[in-house]
Amino acid sequence: MGESKTGQVSDEAARVYDEFYVPALFEEWCAVLVEATQLKKGHRIIDVACGSGILATTVLEQLGDECSIVGIDSNEGMLDVARTKTARIEWRNASAESLPFEDASFDAVLCQFGLMYFEYREHALQEMMRVLRPGGSLAIAVWDKLENNPGLAAEERLWQELFGEEAADDAPYSLGDKQVLRRLLTSSGIADGEIITRKGRARFASIESWIHTGAKGWTEDDAMSDAQLDLLLQKAQTDLVSFESDDGTVEFSTSVHIFVTRK
Ligand SMILES: C[S@@+](CC[C@H](N)C(=O)[O-])C[C@H]1O[C@@H](n2cnc3c(N)ncnc32)[C@H](O)[C@@H]1O
């Protein structure tokens, strides 16, 4: 179904992603990557697979006008959303596997929840190291295994029970096994660096908002009919009720691997 393996979304899904997914699931990790790379004023920074721009714009807010920031992504819809936020960041349509920059041209390379979707992950990692200057920092975030992300696992089960095994979207968790991630880093020529597992918190306004975001803010939005979405919403109200608080909001713990190295 859809473009789940490569994480390619429609223009409309990019807007829903930015408005609902980013605050619910992705935004909190920006501060973690910024801290891990010890960014400083005057640095030149690249956000690889920047999506709708949350990480690059967070870097801009923290470092201000003295730094130079580039965000690259292969999805024009995501970049269009990012461009509405600021012109202070250079937003470019480019593939992570072929970064259009000179060797050693960045002080820091950041990549948040993108690596799992790259077709040639080793090339992308080699590219990230190539554009990094000696002594510069690389930080990458990927989802931990589904079994360590209970809310996301419950959402996956719901989709599979209604739409069958082929509805399973395991791409986001494909680097959740630390050994798999370490092997990929090693085969890409990255021998040093630490993988730290951090816990986070997902927050949606309601079960309905959670399901709507999953259905309309990612790769399946075109594939899902209104009738299917209704079915999903109905079943979610019972199957996901354990994640609902008294006030109707939804919260669950998340788990993410952060890889950090210096060149
Ligand atoms: C889950 S989103 C993460 C976006 C953003 N980093 C964030 O934290 O919100 C994954 C992004 O990877 C991008 N992507 C997938 N394959 C890519 C590739 N080969 N080169 C560049 N971007 C890619 C998708 O277009 C999508 O915007």
PDBQT file of the ligand as one rigid body, heavy atoms in Angstrom, charges set to zero:
ROOT
HETATM    1  C1  LIG A 301       9.124  10.647   8.970  1.00  0.00    +0.000 C 
HETATM    2  S1  LIG A 301       9.603  11.928   7.894  1.00  0.00    +0.000 S 
HETATM    3  C2  LIG A 301      10.710  12.829   8.951  1.00  0.00    +0.000 C 
HETATM    4  C3  LIG A 301      10.745  14.289   8.591  1.00  0.00    +0.000 C 
HETATM    5  C4  LIG A 301      11.435  15.200   9.591  1.00  0.00    +0.000 C 
HETATM    6  N1  LIG A 301      12.838  14.872   9.731  1.00  0.00    +0.000 N 
HETATM    7  C5  LIG A 301      10.736  15.235  10.918  1.00  0.00    +0.000 C 
HETATM    8  O1  LIG A 301      11.358  14.897  11.943  1.00  0.00    +0.000 OA
HETATM    9  O2  LIG A 301       9.552  15.611  10.972  1.00  0.00    +0.000 OA
HETATM   10  C6  LIG A 301      10.707  11.152   6.751  1.00  0.00    +0.000 C 
HETATM   11  C7  LIG A 301      11.173  12.065   5.638  1.00  0.00    +0.000 C 
HETATM   12  O3  LIG A 301      12.186  11.380   4.880  1.00  0.00    +0.000 OA
HETATM   13  C8  LIG A 301      12.117  11.882   3.545  1.00  0.00    +0.000 C 
HETATM   14  N2  LIG A 301      12.884  10.982   2.666  1.00  0.00    +0.000 N 
HETATM   15  C9  LIG A 301      12.639   9.674   2.401  1.00  0.00    +0.000 A 
HETATM   16  N3  LIG A 301      13.583   9.188   1.556  1.00  0.00    +0.000 NA
HETATM   17  C10 LIG A 301      14.436  10.214   1.290  1.00  0.00    +0.000 A 
HETATM   18  C11 LIG A 301      15.624  10.322   0.523  1.00  0.00    +0.000 A 
HETATM   19  N4  LIG A 301      16.127   9.279  -0.146  1.00  0.00    +0.000 N 
HETATM   20  N5  LIG A 301      16.268  11.505   0.471  1.00  0.00    +0.000 NA
HETATM   21  C12 LIG A 301      15.775  12.580   1.161  1.00  0.00    +0.000 A 
HETATM   22  N6  LIG A 301      14.654  12.537   1.913  1.00  0.00    +0.000 NA
HETATM   23  C13 LIG A 301      13.989  11.358   1.994  1.00  0.00    +0.000 A 
HETATM   24  C14 LIG A 301      10.615  11.878   3.285  1.00  0.00    +0.000 C 
HETATM   25  O4  LIG A 301      10.287  12.648   2.156  1.00  0.00    +0.000 OA
HETATM   26  C15 LIG A 301      10.099  12.453   4.611  1.00  0.00    +0.000 C 
HETATM   27  O5  LIG A 301       9.989  13.855   4.544  1.00  0.00    +0.000 OA
ENDROOT
TORSDOF 0
